[in-house]
Amino acid sequence: MSTIPARPGESPWHFRLMLATGLAVMLIVAVMVWAAADRNEVSRRREALLATLDRLSEAQEDAFARDGRYAAHLAQHGGMDTARFVASPGISLRFEWLRATAWRAVVRDSALSVGPRSCGIFRGEADASPHRATVRPGIPACW
């Protein structure tokens, strides 16, 4: 009668090592998914900043077409010397009327976890620019 050779015993660490490797791979995948979701949130918030500036620019152009000058004030209901504009929720707006033909604005989202957190726009001469990143009138830029 033939005997079956005895199988050498497996190391007790073999199963634990496989389990630790599996958990590490799952952790890496979870971090990658979390980073992608965070990147999408940052992009969405930055797009909201730029959209707010575009809406403000349109409101000011409407006021300019109506009155022949840019509005010095912003309000929910437009009127004489007032542009019809309200900033998006969660976004802080600093608007400065410089003269009848120039204004500048900066929007900021403090909830952004990475920069740039501020964007700006201006109309008029180059001295109306709120930051060195904004170089062309009517074209928003972030910093």
Contact map, one row per residue, 1 for C-alpha under 8 A:
11100000000000000000000000000000000000000000000000000000000000000000000000000000000000000000000000000000000000000000000000000000000000000000000
11110000000000000000000000000000000000000000000000000000000000000000000000000000000000000000000000000000000000000000000000000000000000000000000
11111000000000000000000000000000000000000000000000000000000000000000000000000000000000000000000000000000000000000000000000000000000000000000000
01111100000000000000000000000000000000000000000000000000000000000000000000000000000000000000000000000000000000000000000000000000000000000000000
00111110000000000000000000000000000000000000000000000000000000000000000000000000000000000000000000000000000000000000000000000000000000000000000
00011111000000000000000000000000000000000000000000000000000000000000000000000000000000000000000000000000000000000000000000000000000000000000000
00001111100000000000000000000000000000000000000000000000000000000000000000000000000000000000000000000000000000000000000000000000000000000000000
00000111110000000000000000000000000000000000000000000000000000000000000000000000000000000000000000000000000000000000000000000000000000000000000
00000011111000000000000000000000000000000000000000000000000000000000000000000000000000000000000000000000000000000000000000000000000000000000000
00000001111101000000000000000000000000000000000000000000000000000000000000000000000000000000000000000000000000000000000000000000000000000000000
00000000111111000000000000000000000000000000000000000000000000000000000000000000000000000000000000000000000000000000000000000000000000000000000
00000000011111110000000000000000000000000000000000000000000000000000000000000000000000000000000000000000000000000000000000000000000000000000000
00000000001111111000000000000000000000000000000000000000000000000000000000000000000000000000000000000000000000000000000000000000000000000000000
00000000011111111100000000000000000000000000000000000000000000000000000000000000000000000000000000000000000000000000000000000000000000000000000
00000000000111111110000000000000000000000000000000000000000000000000000000000000000000000000000000000000000000000000000000000000000000000000000
00000000000111111111000000000000000000000000000000000000000000000000000000000000000000000000000000000000000000000000000000000000000000000000000
00000000000011111111100000000000000000000000000000000000000000000000000000000000000000000000000000000000000000000000000000000000000000000000000
00000000000001111111110000000000000000000000000000000000000000000000000000000000000000000000000000000000000000000000000000000000000000000000000
00000000000000111111111000000000000000000000000000000000000000000000000000000000000000000000000000000000000000000000000000000000000000000000000
00000000000000011111111100000000000000000000000000000000000000000000000000000000000000000000000000000000000000000000000000000000000000000000000
00000000000000001111111110000000000000000000000000000000000000000000000000000000000000000000000000000000000000000000000000000000000000000000000
00000000000000000111111111000000000000000000000000000000000000000000000000000000000000000000000000000000000000000000000000000000000000000000000
00000000000000000011111111100000000000000000000000000000000000000000000000000000000000000000000000000000000000000000000000000000000000000000000
00000000000000000001111111110000000000000000000000000000000000000000000000000000000000000000000000000000000000000000000000000000000000000000000
00000000000000000000111111111000000000000000000000000000000000000000000000000000000000000000000000000000000000000000000000000000000000000000000
00000000000000000000011111111100000000000000000000000000000000000000000000000000000000000000000000000000000000000000000000000000000000000000000
00000000000000000000001111111110000000000000000000000000000000000000000000000000000000000000000000000000000000000000000000000000000000000000000
00000000000000000000000111111111000000000000000000000000000000000000000000000000000000000000000000000000000000000000000000000000000000000000000
00000000000000000000000011111111100000000000000000000000000000000000000000000000000000000000000000000000000000000000000000000000000000000000000
00000000000000000000000001111111110000000000000000000000000000000000000000000000000000000000000000000000000000000000000000000000000000000000000
00000000000000000000000000111111111000000000000000000000000000000000000000000000000000000000000000000000000000000000000000000000000000000000000
00000000000000000000000000011111111100000000000000000000000000000000000000000000000000000000000000000000000000000000000000000000000000000000000
00000000000000000000000000001111111110000000000000000000000000000000000000000000000000000000000000000000000000000000000000000000000000000000000
00000000000000000000000000000111111111000000000000000000000000000000000000000000000000000000000000000000000000000000000000000000000000000000000
00000000000000000000000000000011111111100000000000000000000000000000000000000000000000000000000000000000000000000000000000000000000000000000000
00000000000000000000000000000001111111110000000000000000000000000000000000000000000000000000000000000000000000000000000000000000000000000000000
00000000000000000000000000000000111111111000000000000000000000000000000000000000000000000000000000000000000000000000000000000000000000000000000
00000000000000000000000000000000011111111100000000000000000000000000000000000000000000000000000000000000000000000000000000000000000000000000000
00000000000000000000000000000000001111111110000000000000000000000000000000000000000000000000000000000000000000000000000000000000000000000000000
00000000000000000000000000000000000111111111000000000000000000000000000000000000000000000000000000000000000000000000000000000000000000000000000
00000000000000000000000000000000000011111111100000000000000000000000000000000000000000000000000000000000000000000000000000000000000000000000000
00000000000000000000000000000000000001111111110000000000000000000000000000000000000000000000000000000000000000011100000000000000000000000000000
00000000000000000000000000000000000000111111111000000000000000000000000000000000000000000000000000000000000000000000000000000000000000000000000
00000000000000000000000000000000000000011111111100000000000000000000000000000000000000000000000000000000000000000000000000000000000000000000000
00000000000000000000000000000000000000001111111110000000000000000000000000000000000000000000000000000000000010010000000000000000000000000000000
00000000000000000000000000000000000000000111111111000000000000000000000000000000000000000000000000000000000000000000100000000000000000000000000
00000000000000000000000000000000000000000011111111100000000000000000000000000000000000000000000000000000000000000000000000000000000000000000000
00000000000000000000000000000000000000000001111111110000000000000000000000000000000000010000000000000000000000000000000000000000000000000000000
00000000000000000000000000000000000000000000111111111000000000000000000000000000000000000010000000000000001110000000011000000000000000000000000
00000000000000000000000000000000000000000000011111111100000000000000000000000000000000000000000000000000000000000000001000000000000000000001000
00000000000000000000000000000000000000000000001111111110000000000000000000000000000000000000000000000000000000000000000000000000000000000000000
00000000000000000000000000000000000000000000000111111111000000000000000000000000000000110000000000000000001000000000000000000000000000000000000
00000000000000000000000000000000000000000000000011111111100000000000000000000000000000000000000000000000101000000000000110000000000000000001000
00000000000000000000000000000000000000000000000001111111110000000000000000000000000000000000000000000000000000000000000000000000000000000001000
00000000000000000000000000000000000000000000000000111111111000000000000000000000000010000000000000000000000000000000000000000000000000000000000
00000000000000000000000000000000000000000000000000011111111100000000000000000000000010000000000000000000000000000000000000000000000000000000000
00000000000000000000000000000000000000000000000000001111111110000000000000000000000000000000000000000000000000000000000000000000000000000100000
00000000000000000000000000000000000000000000000000000111111111000000000000000000000000000000000000000000000000000000000000000000000000000000000
00000000000000000000000000000000000000000000000000000011111111100000000000000000001110000000000000000000000000000000000000000000000000000000000
00000000000000000000000000000000000000000000000000000001111111110000011000000000001000000000000000000000000000000000000000000000000000000000000
00000000000000000000000000000000000000000000000000000000111111111000010000000000000000000000000000000000000000000000000000000000000000000000000
00000000000000000000000000000000000000000000000000000000011111111100000000000000001000000000000000000000000000000000000000000000000000000000000
00000000000000000000000000000000000000000000000000000000001111111111111000000000111000000000000000000000000000000000000000000000000000000000000
00000000000000000000000000000000000000000000000000000000000111111111111000000000000000000000000000000000000000000000000000000000000000000000000
00000000000000000000000000000000000000000000000000000000000011111111100000000000000000000000000000000000000000000000000000000000000000000000000
00000000000000000000000000000000000000000000000000000000000001111111000000000000000000000000000000000000000000000000000000000000000000000000000
00000000000000000000000000000000000000000000000000000000000000111111110000000001100000000000000000000000000000000000000000000000000000000000000
00000000000000000000000000000000000000000000000000000000000000111111110000000000000000000000000000000000000000000000000000000000000000000000000
00000000000000000000000000000000000000000000000000000000000000111011111000000000000000000000000000011000000000000000000000000000000000000000000
00000000000000000000000000000000000000000000000000000000000110110011111100000000100000000000000010111110000000000000000000000000000000000000000
00000000000000000000000000000000000000000000000000000000000100110000111111000001111000000000000010010000000000000000000000000000000000000000000
00000000000000000000000000000000000000000000000000000000000000000000011111000000111000000000000110000000000000000000000000000000000000000000000
00000000000000000000000000000000000000000000000000000000000000000000001111100000111000000000000010000000000000000000000000000000000000000000000
00000000000000000000000000000000000000000000000000000000000000000000001111110100011111000000000000000000000000000000000000000000000000000000000
00000000000000000000000000000000000000000000000000000000000000000000000011111100011111000000000000000000000000000000000000000000000000000000000
00000000000000000000000000000000000000000000000000000000000000000000000001111100000111000000000000000000000000000000000000000000000000000000000
00000000000000000000000000000000000000000000000000000000000000000000000000111110001110000000000000000000000000000000000000000000000000000000000
00000000000000000000000000000000000000000000000000000000000000000000000001111111011110000000000000000000000000000000000000000000000000000000000
00000000000000000000000000000000000000000000000000000000000000000000000000001111111100000000000000000000000000000000000000000000000000000000000
00000000000000000000000000000000000000000000000000000000000000000010001000000111110000000000000000000000000000000000000000000000000000000000000
00000000000000000000000000000000000000000000000000000000000000100010011110000011111000000000000000000000000000000000000000000000000000000000000
00000000000000000000000000000000000000000000000000000000000000100000001111100111111100000000000000000000000000000000000000000000000000000000000
00000000000000000000000000000000000000000000000000000000001101100000001111101110111110000000000000000000000000000000000000000000000000000000000
00000000000000000000000000000000000000000000000000000000001000000000000001111110011111000000000000000000000000000000000000000000000000000000000
00000000000000000000000000000000000000000000000000000011001000000000000001111100001111100000000000000000000000000000000000000000000000000000000
00000000000000000000000000000000000000000000000000000000000000000000000001110000000111110000000000000000000000000000000000000000000000000000000
00000000000000000000000000000000000000000000000000010000000000000000000000000000000011111011100000000000000000000000000000000000000000000000000
00000000000000000000000000000000000000000000000100010000000000000000000000000000000001111110000000000000000000000000000000000000000000000000000
00000000000000000000000000000000000000000000000000000000000000000000000000000000000000111110000000000000000000000000000000000000000000000000000
00000000000000000000000000000000000000000000000000000000000000000000000000000000000000011111000000000000000010000000000000000000000000000000000
00000000000000000000000000000000000000000000000010000000000000000000000000000000000000111111100000000000001111000000000000000000000000000000000
00000000000000000000000000000000000000000000000000000000000000000000000000000000000000100111110000000000001110000000000000000000000000000000000
00000000000000000000000000000000000000000000000000000000000000000000000000000000000000100011111000000000111100000000000000000000000000000000000
00000000000000000000000000000000000000000000000000000000000000000000000000000000000000000001111100000000111000000000000000000000000000000000000
00000000000000000000000000000000000000000000000000000000000000000000000000000000000000000000111110000011110000000000000000000000000000000000000
00000000000000000000000000000000000000000000000000000000000000000000000100000000000000000000011111000011100000000000000000000000000000000000000
00000000000000000000000000000000000000000000000000000000000000000000011110000000000000000000001111110111000000000000000000000000000000000000000
00000000000000000000000000000000000000000000000000000000000000000000000000000000000000000000000111111111000000000000000000000001000000000000000
00000000000000000000000000000000000000000000000000000000000000000000010000000000000000000000000011111110000000000000000000000000000000000000000
00000000000000000000000000000000000000000000000000000000000000000000111000000000000000000000000011111100000000000000000000000000000000000000000
00000000000000000000000000000000000000000000000000000000000000000000110000000000000000000000000001111110000000000000000000110000000000000000000
00000000000000000000000000000000000000000000000000000000000000000000010000000000000000000000000011111111000000000000000001111001000000000000000
00000000000000000000000000000000000000000000000000000000000000000000010000000000000000000000001111101111100000000000000001110001000000000000000
00000000000000000000000000000000000000000000000000000000000000000000000000000000000000000000001111000111110000000000000111100001110000000000000
00000000000000000000000000000000000000000000000000001000000000000000000000000000000000000000111100000011111000000000000111000000010000000000000
00000000000000000000000000000000000000000000000000000000000000000000000000000000000000000000111000000001111100000000011110000000010000000000000
00000000000000000000000000000000000000000000000010011000000000000000000000000000000000000011110000000000111110000000011100000000000000000000000
00000000000000000000000000000000000000000000000010000000000000000000000000000000000000000011100000000000011111000000111000000000000000000000000
00000000000000000000000000000000000000000000100010000000000000000000000000000000000000000111000000000000001111110000110000000000000000000000000
00000000000000000000000000000000000000000000000000000000000000000000000000000000000000000010000000000000000111111000100000000000000000000000000
00000000000000000000000000000000000000000000000000000000000000000000000000000000000000000000000000000000000011111000000000000000000000000000000
00000000000000000000000000000000000000000100100000000000000000000000000000000000000000000000000000000000000011111110100000000000000000000000000
00000000000000000000000000000000000000000100000000000000000000000000000000000000000000000000000000000000000001111110000000000000000000000000000
00000000000000000000000000000000000000000100000000000000000000000000000000000000000000000000000000000000000000011111100000000000000000000000000
00000000000000000000000000000000000000000000000000000000000000000000000000000000000000000000000000000000000000011111110000000000000000000000001
00000000000000000000000000000000000000000000000000000000000000000000000000000000000000000000000000000000000000000111111000000000000000000000011
00000000000000000000000000000000000000000000010000000000000000000000000000000000000000000000000000000000000111010111111000000000000000000000011
00000000000000000000000000000000000000000000000010000000000000000000000000000000000000000000000000000000011110000011111100000000000000000000011
00000000000000000000000000000000000000000000000011000000000000000000000000000000000000000000000000000000011100000001111110000000000000000001111
00000000000000000000000000000000000000000000000000001000000000000000000000000000000000000000000000000001111000000000011111000000011001000001110
00000000000000000000000000000000000000000000000000001000000000000000000000000000000000000000000000000001110000000000001111100000110001001111100
00000000000000000000000000000000000000000000000000000000000000000000000000000000000000000000000000000111100000000000000111110001110001011111000
00000000000000000000000000000000000000000000000000000000000000000000000000000000000000000000000000001111000000000000000011111001100000001100000
00000000000000000000000000000000000000000000000000000000000000000000000000000000000000000000000000001110000000000000000001111101000000001000000
00000000000000000000000000000000000000000000000000000000000000000000000000000000000000000000000000000100000000000000000000111111100000001000000
00000000000000000000000000000000000000000000000000000000000000000000000000000000000000000000000000000000000000000000000000011111100000111000000
00000000000000000000000000000000000000000000000000000000000000000000000000000000000000000000000000000000000000000000000000001111100000000000000
00000000000000000000000000000000000000000000000000000000000000000000000000000000000000000000000001000111000000000000000001111111110000000000000
00000000000000000000000000000000000000000000000000000000000000000000000000000000000000000000000000000001000000000000000011101111111101101000000
00000000000000000000000000000000000000000000000000000000000000000000000000000000000000000000000000000001110000000000000111000001111101000000000
00000000000000000000000000000000000000000000000000000000000000000000000000000000000000000000000000000000000000000000000100000000111111000000000
00000000000000000000000000000000000000000000000000000000000000000000000000000000000000000000000000000000000000000000000000000000111111100000000
00000000000000000000000000000000000000000000000000000000000000000000000000000000000000000000000000000000000000000000000000000000001111100000111
00000000000000000000000000000000000000000000000000000000000000000000000000000000000000000000000000000000000000000000000111000000111111111011110
00000000000000000000000000000000000000000000000000000000000000000000000000000000000000000000000000000000000000000000000000000100100111111010000
00000000000000000000000000000000000000000000000000000000000000000000000000000000000000000000000000000000000000000000000001000100000001111110000
00000000000000000000000000000000000000000000000000000000000000000000000000000000000000000000000000000000000000000000000011111100100001111110000
00000000000000000000000000000000000000000000000000000000100000000000000000000000000000000000000000000000000000000000000011100000000000011111000
00000000000000000000000000000000000000000000000000000000000000000000000000000000000000000000000000000000000000000000000011000000000001111111100
00000000000000000000000000000000000000000000000001001100000000000000000000000000000000000000000000000000000000000000001111000000000001000111110
00000000000000000000000000000000000000000000000000000000000000000000000000000000000000000000000000000000000000000000001110000000000011000011111
00000000000000000000000000000000000000000000000000000000000000000000000000000000000000000000000000000000000000000001111100000000000011000001111
00000000000000000000000000000000000000000000000000000000000000000000000000000000000000000000000000000000000000000011111000000000000010000000111
